[in-house]
Amino acid sequence: MKRISGEQVLGMIPAALEGDYILYIDGTVINEATDLTAIDLRGVPGAAYRLEVTRTDEMIKQISATR
């Protein structure tokens, strides 16, 4: 696991929306079907996150970011 900033977590959202991987931010799922207008991300910037990455055959399958 690695610690990263909330700003870095937000930077991972575009790839998740493109379907590159499934991103979980504090349990909230972000993927190609996600409507960002329905998610409150105001608490993400300025927070520190623990990152867990799940891979299959050299590909990233999902990323989980938790405070």
PyMOL CGO cylinders between C-alpha atoms (Angstrom):
from pymol import cmd
from pymol.cgo import CYLINDER

trace = [
    CYLINDER, 0.00, 0.00, 0.00, 1.08, 3.51, -0.73, 0.3, 1, 1, 1, 1, 1, 1,
    CYLINDER, 1.08, 3.51, -0.73, 0.01, 6.90, 0.66, 0.3, 1, 1, 1, 1, 1, 1,
    CYLINDER, 0.01, 6.90, 0.66, -1.04, 9.56, -1.83, 0.3, 1, 1, 1, 1, 1, 1,
    CYLINDER, -1.04, 9.56, -1.83, -2.79, 12.93, -1.70, 0.3, 1, 1, 1, 1, 1, 1,
    CYLINDER, -2.79, 12.93, -1.70, -6.44, 13.52, -2.45, 0.3, 1, 1, 1, 1, 1, 1,
    CYLINDER, -6.44, 13.52, -2.45, -5.43, 15.60, -5.43, 0.3, 1, 1, 1, 1, 1, 1,
    CYLINDER, -5.43, 15.60, -5.43, -3.61, 12.59, -6.87, 0.3, 1, 1, 1, 1, 1, 1,
    CYLINDER, -3.61, 12.59, -6.87, -6.70, 10.44, -6.28, 0.3, 1, 1, 1, 1, 1, 1,
    CYLINDER, -6.70, 10.44, -6.28, -8.81, 12.98, -8.19, 0.3, 1, 1, 1, 1, 1, 1,
    CYLINDER, -8.81, 12.98, -8.19, -6.31, 12.77, -11.03, 0.3, 1, 1, 1, 1, 1, 1,
    CYLINDER, -6.31, 12.77, -11.03, -7.14, 9.07, -11.38, 0.3, 1, 1, 1, 1, 1, 1,
    CYLINDER, -7.14, 9.07, -11.38, -10.82, 9.71, -12.11, 0.3, 1, 1, 1, 1, 1, 1,
    CYLINDER, -10.82, 9.71, -12.11, -10.58, 10.36, -15.88, 0.3, 1, 1, 1, 1, 1, 1,
    CYLINDER, -10.58, 10.36, -15.88, -9.00, 6.94, -16.55, 0.3, 1, 1, 1, 1, 1, 1,
    CYLINDER, -9.00, 6.94, -16.55, -11.66, 5.26, -14.42, 0.3, 1, 1, 1, 1, 1, 1,
    CYLINDER, -11.66, 5.26, -14.42, -14.39, 7.06, -16.36, 0.3, 1, 1, 1, 1, 1, 1,
    CYLINDER, -14.39, 7.06, -16.36, -12.79, 5.79, -19.58, 0.3, 1, 1, 1, 1, 1, 1,
    CYLINDER, -12.79, 5.79, -19.58, -13.05, 2.22, -18.27, 0.3, 1, 1, 1, 1, 1, 1,
    CYLINDER, -13.05, 2.22, -18.27, -9.32, 1.65, -17.75, 0.3, 1, 1, 1, 1, 1, 1,
    CYLINDER, -9.32, 1.65, -17.75, -10.01, 0.40, -14.20, 0.3, 1, 1, 1, 1, 1, 1,
    CYLINDER, -10.01, 0.40, -14.20, -12.57, 0.61, -11.41, 0.3, 1, 1, 1, 1, 1, 1,
    CYLINDER, -12.57, 0.61, -11.41, -11.72, 3.27, -8.84, 0.3, 1, 1, 1, 1, 1, 1,
    CYLINDER, -11.72, 3.27, -8.84, -13.09, 3.21, -5.31, 0.3, 1, 1, 1, 1, 1, 1,
    CYLINDER, -13.09, 3.21, -5.31, -12.75, 6.41, -3.28, 0.3, 1, 1, 1, 1, 1, 1,
    CYLINDER, -12.75, 6.41, -3.28, -13.78, 5.77, 0.33, 0.3, 1, 1, 1, 1, 1, 1,
    CYLINDER, -13.78, 5.77, 0.33, -16.12, 3.05, -0.95, 0.3, 1, 1, 1, 1, 1, 1,
    CYLINDER, -16.12, 3.05, -0.95, -17.68, 5.13, -3.73, 0.3, 1, 1, 1, 1, 1, 1,
    CYLINDER, -17.68, 5.13, -3.73, -17.40, 3.37, -7.10, 0.3, 1, 1, 1, 1, 1, 1,
    CYLINDER, -17.40, 3.37, -7.10, -16.16, 5.33, -10.10, 0.3, 1, 1, 1, 1, 1, 1,
    CYLINDER, -16.16, 5.33, -10.10, -16.20, 3.62, -13.50, 0.3, 1, 1, 1, 1, 1, 1,
    CYLINDER, -16.20, 3.62, -13.50, -17.45, 4.23, -17.04, 0.3, 1, 1, 1, 1, 1, 1,
    CYLINDER, -17.45, 4.23, -17.04, -21.09, 4.22, -15.82, 0.3, 1, 1, 1, 1, 1, 1,
    CYLINDER, -21.09, 4.22, -15.82, -20.56, 6.80, -13.06, 0.3, 1, 1, 1, 1, 1, 1,
    CYLINDER, -20.56, 6.80, -13.06, -22.33, 10.17, -13.14, 0.3, 1, 1, 1, 1, 1, 1,
    CYLINDER, -22.33, 10.17, -13.14, -19.89, 12.49, -11.36, 0.3, 1, 1, 1, 1, 1, 1,
    CYLINDER, -19.89, 12.49, -11.36, -22.63, 15.05, -10.73, 0.3, 1, 1, 1, 1, 1, 1,
    CYLINDER, -22.63, 15.05, -10.73, -24.18, 12.55, -8.29, 0.3, 1, 1, 1, 1, 1, 1,
    CYLINDER, -24.18, 12.55, -8.29, -20.99, 12.20, -6.20, 0.3, 1, 1, 1, 1, 1, 1,
    CYLINDER, -20.99, 12.20, -6.20, -19.73, 14.63, -3.56, 0.3, 1, 1, 1, 1, 1, 1,
    CYLINDER, -19.73, 14.63, -3.56, -15.94, 14.76, -3.88, 0.3, 1, 1, 1, 1, 1, 1,
    CYLINDER, -15.94, 14.76, -3.88, -15.42, 17.97, -1.89, 0.3, 1, 1, 1, 1, 1, 1,
    CYLINDER, -15.42, 17.97, -1.89, -13.69, 16.16, 0.97, 0.3, 1, 1, 1, 1, 1, 1,
    CYLINDER, -13.69, 16.16, 0.97, -11.10, 14.48, -1.24, 0.3, 1, 1, 1, 1, 1, 1,
    CYLINDER, -11.10, 14.48, -1.24, -8.64, 17.37, -1.87, 0.3, 1, 1, 1, 1, 1, 1,
    CYLINDER, -8.64, 17.37, -1.87, -6.36, 17.90, 1.10, 0.3, 1, 1, 1, 1, 1, 1,
    CYLINDER, -6.36, 17.90, 1.10, -6.87, 14.40, 2.50, 0.3, 1, 1, 1, 1, 1, 1,
    CYLINDER, -6.87, 14.40, 2.50, -4.29, 11.62, 2.54, 0.3, 1, 1, 1, 1, 1, 1,
    CYLINDER, -4.29, 11.62, 2.54, -5.23, 8.25, 1.08, 0.3, 1, 1, 1, 1, 1, 1,
    CYLINDER, -5.23, 8.25, 1.08, -3.96, 4.71, 1.32, 0.3, 1, 1, 1, 1, 1, 1,
    CYLINDER, -3.96, 4.71, 1.32, -3.88, 3.11, -2.10, 0.3, 1, 1, 1, 1, 1, 1,
    CYLINDER, -3.88, 3.11, -2.10, -4.43, -0.56, -2.89, 0.3, 1, 1, 1, 1, 1, 1,
    CYLINDER, -4.43, -0.56, -2.89, -4.07, -1.77, -6.47, 0.3, 1, 1, 1, 1, 1, 1,
    CYLINDER, -4.07, -1.77, -6.47, -5.46, -5.05, -7.81, 0.3, 1, 1, 1, 1, 1, 1,
    CYLINDER, -5.46, -5.05, -7.81, -3.79, -6.37, -10.97, 0.3, 1, 1, 1, 1, 1, 1,
    CYLINDER, -3.79, -6.37, -10.97, -4.49, -9.24, -13.32, 0.3, 1, 1, 1, 1, 1, 1,
    CYLINDER, -4.49, -9.24, -13.32, -1.99, -10.25, -16.02, 0.3, 1, 1, 1, 1, 1, 1,
    CYLINDER, -1.99, -10.25, -16.02, -0.07, -6.97, -15.83, 0.3, 1, 1, 1, 1, 1, 1,
    CYLINDER, -0.07, -6.97, -15.83, -3.29, -4.93, -16.13, 0.3, 1, 1, 1, 1, 1, 1,
    CYLINDER, -3.29, -4.93, -16.13, -4.75, -2.82, -13.34, 0.3, 1, 1, 1, 1, 1, 1,
    CYLINDER, -4.75, -2.82, -13.34, -8.21, -4.13, -12.54, 0.3, 1, 1, 1, 1, 1, 1,
    CYLINDER, -8.21, -4.13, -12.54, -9.19, -1.89, -9.66, 0.3, 1, 1, 1, 1, 1, 1,
    CYLINDER, -9.19, -1.89, -9.66, -7.78, 0.78, -7.37, 0.3, 1, 1, 1, 1, 1, 1,
    CYLINDER, -7.78, 0.78, -7.37, -9.09, 1.40, -3.88, 0.3, 1, 1, 1, 1, 1, 1,
    CYLINDER, -9.09, 1.40, -3.88, -8.28, 4.70, -2.14, 0.3, 1, 1, 1, 1, 1, 1,
    CYLINDER, -8.28, 4.70, -2.14, -9.22, 4.97, 1.53, 0.3, 1, 1, 1, 1, 1, 1,
    CYLINDER, -9.22, 4.97, 1.53, -8.45, 7.58, 4.18, 0.3, 1, 1, 1, 1, 1, 1,
]
cmd.load_cgo(trace, "trace")
